[in-house]
Amino acid sequence: MVIQSQHAPDHSRSTKYLDRTRMNNALEQAMDFGATYAEIRLMAETTSSVRLKDGQLEHAIPGQEIGATLRILADGAWGVHSTTDISNIPNEIESTVKLARAVAARRPSGSKPIQLAEIPVLQDEIHWRPKKDVRNTDLQTKLDMLQAIHSSANDDERIISVACGWSDEHLHTELLTTEGMDRTWSFQRSMVNGMVTARDGGDPVSYRMRHGGEGGLELIEACDLGGLGEHARISALRLLKAERAPSGKLPLIADRDLTGVYIHEALGHPCEADLVAAGDSCLDGKLGQKIGNDIVTVVDDPTMRGGYGAYPIDDEGLDVREKTLIKNGILTDYLNHRETAHHFGIEPNAGARAQDGLHHPLVRMSNTMIMGGSYTDIDELAEDIQYGVYACGSRGGQVDTGRGSFQFAAQEAYLIENGEITTPLRDVSVSGLTLQILNDVDGLTKDAKLASPGFCGKGQTVPVGDGGPIMRIREALVG
Amino acid sequence: MNMIPDDAIERLLEGCQSIAKQCETQGIQEWEIVASQGYGRSLDIEAGRISLASGGGEGGFGVRVLQDGRYGYAHLVDPSGAEHAVSEALSIAKASPQIEGFSLPNAMDASPVEGMSDEAILNLSAEDLLMQGDDIIAEVASLDKRAVVIGGGVGIGAEASVMLSSEGVEASGITTSHGLGVQVSIEENGQMTSSWESCSSRQLMDGIPSCVPMAVEWAQKTRDPISVETQAVDTAVLMTPQGISSLFSNIIRPSILGERMVRKESYWSEKMNETVLDSHLTLLDNRRMEGGFASSSRDGEGVPTSCHTIVEDGVLRKMIWSTRDAAKNVAEGRIDSAITTGSASRGNHMSPPTTGCGDVQLLSSRKAQSRDELIQTMGEGYIVHSVMGAHTANPTSGDFSVTTSTILRVEDGEIIGALKQAGVSGNLFKAISNNVHLGTQSTSGGVSSTGSNHLSDILFTQGMRINPA
């Protein structure tokens, strides 16, 4: 059922998986059947994950996966076929055209047929080669690095368990289209993570850590792994003595991690043009309008090499670029793909991403950041706060894009009393309404950077980076 | 036309056998190979119309090798790469710690679980599915002309799977599924409310499933929010099955895993035979539920499955284990004895088996109350139908702090209106341990990666805090 052989990979050259002649003939056939556009996108992934539990190897999983998606636009509607059986794609052309036409036949009156914005048609290869190809990293090297995290994280009798993980992936994508696009690109991602659990007679607490990004082994080598483990240990031990957070509307300072999650959830998702077009975004109709404080400028930038959300070409074959979503409080752009760029009459900005070769592209974020402001440090941000919360580290977030409400949770937090950071707090979450809270951002430090790597779910899961400076919000709902 | 090829199982078995042959060639002492191939059709709905239809299939093979009590794993999509994959799994095994007493399970007879596949799903055409999409869109409009399905979709799937091991396990089967989710919104007078509802079954869901009118109902119920004092209050909270399921998945389900118990990572660690739930509550981990999404005749290691009573009348009685986790924790001296409970789970062919829950049911020995009766019992408090951020809950401590936009205020036993947004926080272990009331009808929810829960309305009378925005 699968024709591609998967013997030990040769990393020295770029292997093409799609038979150009056969697949281009298949695409031409789609046009003969009445398609206006068709594409075949293949992704081959070489992956590795390692997990260490309490210093012992729990599992190590090498893997090679391949999948391809045939996407056909006919009569202004999409038909899609995804498969691991690459050789069979030509046999699915006719049925997929029919599927698209069956969808088109149901289009309600007044609803426009799908059209795609024009993009440059290129035939090339782009490979973001890491300094140290992570595929050449042996298991012992990975284990040694995870042991470094474990040893420092475990260095206290109140630590009851430490789990450390390694994951890396080499992603190779090929895209052929009826417009003549023939692009091949590849890049790598590498990450280490861990979770420390502590207990001191009472309830257990846990603290998570992550480090990684786009790149190879050099990313992990550059990390102070012992320091990462130590930070997690100290944080977990601090949580043992932390108090429950106060509830209510309070001034909030968020560290870089939480600022990133905040901007990802509260602004990034409502900016996704497919959600806007579907009527599921509170930012519908607000392009060009002031939706935030003057100090708020937000970018989404897949070109930011090293960020976990970086990629060289989007999954519709468009070269990536920085997108400014908010400039000084004014909504300036939506994240889009070709369909939504045409729908809104805006420039396509390479926001199409698919989870893998078996999924069709959706509008997604990449590396999303609030840009820096004028404050020097957290002390300056905190000095005017009589009673508030300083929240650090992310346990994730979620958004209801239509209602414009969001939630994110901190790993640890502190009370701010009379401008001083005081009592440690645990299980702090923050919620709010996008259109309100963007106006309530009233202080940003100068130094905007990407924070820890993350994952974003929207039916499909993709790696993302987010971050920013340390941020102050005048008032947020803390629980 | 049948969605799944007639020879799907044979093709997978053939692939497994070629990988098995490679294991034997490389002198592997014990091996276990799993294979799956899924086939599906689906459609997306956006902005009140079907926006895309798709089909296809995916699958692959996973091989676990065991050499001198050390195990390694690798996955692949093409059995022609078996030599490399088995070799990698073996080299990993050599680097892994030895687990004394760890052996792959022997072949045992397993009786089938009913309701795991439906021929009607296999025979459903793309056009049939599109017609169901049309019907859903039309039904929403007929229930409320302001209501629009702005997101969601419908899908059917069939999966053929095979397991083959050196210990004589040879099992195969086909399962089917039918699922739908709808995001319904009502936008009028500058106010937008919405509700996401979903349902799924291993059997074909004919007609309009109940989650569709429920989405319209909650989009309606949450309009025109009332004002309440913006001060956090400790209060009674009635969680609907949809409201509690994601928290239940993130907090309760991990707490019954044997390894977490013995490593003291579970809130219920060291509480065996102690009261952990309200005394009328029983918690089942059922791997043999008819049509259950987490049920099957064998677990992820080929062991016959059972229904386990984890908590009986409030008292913790059992934890669950896979073969490997049980052997490992006994060997490490964390527990005197433990054996598999037939609770090994696999996400897919890319994952080695780990201990996981099946279909989890929370039952009460008391007479269940209708939702109206529960509201009367509550007197004053809130009804919460969905939460955001359940994944941020702390599975170790049970603490959570989430947000809801589908929350109704109850006063004097009557619903008086909706809040625009509120925080919901508490500790689920503590809240569920005392003075809890269950509703009448058990509803499944939280299917997929978080597992399959079968819960009813739960009225928490203590341990919950509401923080209105």
Interface residues (C-beta under 8 A of the other chain):
Chain A: M1 V2 I3 Q4 S5 Q6 H7 A8 Q56 L57 H59 A60 I61 P62 G63 Q64 E65 I66 G67 T69 A77 W78 G79 V80 H81 S82 T83 T84 D85 S95 T96 L99 A100 A102 V103 R106 R107 P108 S111 I114 L139 Q140 L143 I160 S161 T197 R199 D203 P204 V205 S206 A245 S247 G248 K249 D274 L275 A277 A278 G279 D280 C282 L358 H360 R395 G396 G397 Q398 V399 D400 G402 R403 S405 F406 Q407 F408 A409 R426 D427 V428 S429 S431 G432 L433 L477 G479
Chain B: R11 Q37 L43 E46 A47 G48 R49 I50 S51 L52 A53 S54 G55 G56 G57 E58 G59 G60 Y71 G72 Y73 A74 H75 L76 V77 D78 S80 G81 E83 H84 A85 E88 S91 I92 A95 S96 P97 A126 E127 L130 G133 D134 V148 I150 G151 Q183 S185 E187 M192 T193 S194 T230 Q231 A232 R263 K264 E265 Y267 S269 M350 S351 P352 M388 G389 H391 T392 N394 T396 S397 G398 D399 F400 S401 V402 T403 S405 Q421 G423 V424 S425 R465 N467 A469
